[in-house]
Amino acid sequence: MSVSGKRVLVTGGTRGIGRATALAFARAGAQVAVVSRGGGEEATSLAKELDEIGPGHVLLQADVTDSGQVAALAERVGEVFGELDALVNNVGVDSQFWFGDLREDEWHRVMDANVTSVFLVTQALLPKTVDGGSVVLIGSSAGLRGRARGVHYTASKAALIGFTRALCKEAGERRIRVNTVAPGLTETEPGAGLPPEAVERIVGMTALGRICTPQDVAGAVLFLAGDDSRYITGQTLNVDGGV
């Protein structure tokens, strides 16, 4: 995937898609900085796995919905790596409410986690990203198709598509590419906690006959962060198995 030697930052990287992506980068020879809001067992075990793969990886803590903490994160990244070759905005939350029951505070919580975090982290770290680098956002196929009991979640993921299309036109002046990966229902992610009959229905709609894994998504992220995708920008890559 042409990512060997690249310096990569992954937000929300201690579990699920973020964890699989961080480990995939490390195994491919990249230096990885993983950002999480707190420590805990997941962060400790990830640090051990990364150390076993090789040196040069680091775990950082920040609430990426807080502008002050994001500014401190950007400063720390500069100290550790100097510059970045790739930025992966993976942090996000899921939420399920019928529209009539959706509270304003829940709307803002989802928007802050899924959209504001991307704005803050990207604005702070784009100046530290090398010319010709890559920014990858983790969206959702729901942002393209919509989802019942998820107007707020769908709106947040749809916003990332617009963010991608607009920012690529500005970042292109420095040959920085901006793309979104849009997974379908993914194992180990919050949405995969659906009842078995719902999962069965979704699998039945999927051309490849199974739900997505974090490793499936990680492969797409590495492609978009690597040199083989050097003329791809402003795109949303569906990783949904052909729903």
LODRENDO-837801 format. One record per residue (C-alpha): x, y, z; residue in one letter. Coordinates in pm, whole numbers, padded with zeros to 5 digits, always signed. Layout:
BEGIN
XYZA
...
# end
This chain:
BEGIN
+00000+00000+00000M
+00308+00229-00022S
+00281+00351+00338V
+00614+00226+00469S
+00798+00504+00651G
+00496+00734+00661K
+00400+00916+00981R
+00033+00860+01052V
-00213+00981+01315L
-00534+00787+01386V
-00803+00928+01616T
-01023+00692+01814G
-00768+00420+01754G
-00795+00189+02053T
-01084-00028+01932R
-01280-00138+01627G
-01196+00023+01295I
-00945+00263+01448G
-00750-00012+01619R
-00745-00233+01309A
-00629+00065+01103T
-00351+00163+01344A
-00220-00194+01354L
-00242-00228+00976A
-00034+00088+00931F
+00224-00034+01181A
+00252-00376+01014R
+00299-00202+00679A
+00599-00011+00814G
+00442+00324+00908A
+00501+00513+01232Q
+00167+00551+01408V
+00032+00796+01666A
-00297+00675+01812V
-00529+00923+01985V
-00786+00821+02245S
-00985+01017+02501R
-00859+00809+02792G
-00630+00523+02884G
-00760+00193+03012G
-00716-00170+02918E
-00778-00118+02544E
-00508+00148+02521A
-00264-00062+02724T
-00315-00371+02509S
-00283-00168+02188L
+00043-00013+02307A
+00176-00364+02371K
+00072-00484+02025E
+00233-00184+01858L
+00556-00234+02056D
+00566-00596+01942E
+00539-00486+01579I
+00824-00237+01611G
+00946+00092+01761P
+00838+00446+01686G
+00467+00427+01773H
+00299+00642+02037V
-00037+00669+02216L
-00170+01017+02289L
-00472+01133+02491Q
-00714+01407+02388A
-01083+01482+02372D
-01101+01574+02004V
-01426+01766+02051T
-01238+02015+02272D
-01048+02282+02081S
-00799+02340+02362G
-00709+01972+02385Q
-00682+01948+02007V
-00439+02241+02002A
-00227+02065+02265A
-00248+01745+02060L
-00120+01921+01749A
+00172+02062+01945E
+00255+01717+02081R
+00239+01562+01734V
+00488+01823+01617G
+00722+01724+01899E
+00692+01351+01828V
+00682+01335+01448F
+00759+01684+01327G
+00518+01643+01037E
+00248+01398+00930L
+00212+01212+00603D
-00143+01094+00674A
-00426+01190+00909L
-00711+00946+00976V
-01021+01097+01140N
-01185+00790+01287N
-01349+00916+01608V
-01726+00889+01604G
-02032+00770+01793V
-02351+00592+01693D
-02697+00668+01829S
-03046+00537+01761Q
-03361+00739+01829F
-03685+00782+01645W
-03692+01140+01513F
-03983+01238+01737G
-03788+01124+02044D
-03458+01285+01947L
-03345+01538+02208R
-03143+01848+02123E
-02859+01748+02354D
-02828+01410+02177E
-02825+01584+01838W
-02536+01803+01954H
-02349+01510+02112R
-02351+01315+01786V
-02266+01619+01573M
-01977+01715+01802D
-01830+01364+01801A
-01879+01293+01431N
-01838+01634+01265V
-01690+01896+01499T
-01404+01661+01592S
-01313+01625+01224V
-01316+02003+01178F
-01100+02068+01485L
-00844+01792+01427V
-00808+01856+01055T
-00777+02233+01093Q
-00512+02189+01364A
-00308+01921+01187L
-00338+02013+00820L
-00055+02270+00859P
+00161+01987+00998K
+00076+01755+00707T
+00336+01736+00432V
+00263+01852+00078D
+00132+01549-00107G
-00007+01397+00213G
-00346+01241+00275S
-00647+01302+00499V
-00894+01015+00539V
-01231+01041+00712L
-01428+00742+00840I
-01789+00802+00742G
-02072+00553+00700S
-02280+00411+00419S
-02575+00553+00617A
-02460+00897+00504G
-02551+00798+00149L
-02859+00580+00206R
-03014+00715+00527G
-03123+00510+00826R
-03443+00495+01023A
-03395+00589+01390R
-03081+00772+01281G
-03161+01111+01133V
-02893+01273+01350H
-02635+01001+01280Y
-02710+01003+00906T
-02688+01382+00893A
-02350+01376+01067S
-02205+01121+00825K
-02353+01299+00524A
-02179+01615+00646A
-01844+01439+00612L
-01910+01382+00243I
-01958+01756+00191G
-01655+01831+00410F
-01448+01600+00190T
-01570+01748-00138R
-01502+02105-00025A
-01172+02063+00160L
-01012+01867-00124C
-01040+02180-00340K
-00844+02386-00088E
-00596+02120+00020A
-00525+02037-00343G
-00311+02349-00367E
-00059+02153-00160R
-00139+01823-00335R
-00296+01695-00012I
-00574+01448-00087R
-00896+01430+00118V
-01121+01124+00099N
-01386+00944+00302T
-01428+00572+00362V
-01793+00475+00416A
-01828+00132+00580P
-02150-00062+00602G
-02254-00251+00917L
-01926-00350+01080T
-01840-00622+01330E
-01721-00491+01671T
-01861-00144+01597E
-02165-00012+01790P
-02403-00061+01498G
-02326-00433+01494A
-02520-00471+01818G
-02837-00509+01615L
-03075-00800+01678P
-02975-01117+01487P
-03275-01088+01255E
-03167-00736+01155A
-02812-00852+01084V
-02950-01143+00881E
-03162-00903+00677R
-02864-00678+00604I
-02644-00974+00510V
-02919-01085+00273G
-02898-00746+00098M
-02518-00763+00069T
-02365-00893-00253A
-02071-01053-00070L
-02296-01226+00184G
-02139-01102+00508R
-02104-00788+00714I
-01795-00571+00711C
-01494-00626+00938T
-01261-00358+01074P
-00982-00510+00865Q
-01189-00454+00550D
-01207-00084+00633V
-00840-00064+00729A
-00740-00190+00386G
-00934+00090+00218A
-00780+00350+00451V
-00426+00230+00377L
-00496+00251+00004F
-00618+00610+00031L
-00325+00707+00256A
-00069+00546+00027G
+00101+00657-00291D
-00105+00427-00515D
-00404+00663-00473S
-00207+00977-00554R
-00468+01105-00804Y
-00778+01025-00596I
-00929+01305-00391T
-01271+01431-00287G
-01415+01081-00307Q
-01631+00864-00082T
-01527+00500-00104L
-01805+00261-00005N
-01688-00044+00186V
-02028-00208+00228D
-01998-00538+00043G
-02236-00426-00231G
-02553-00339-00042V
# end
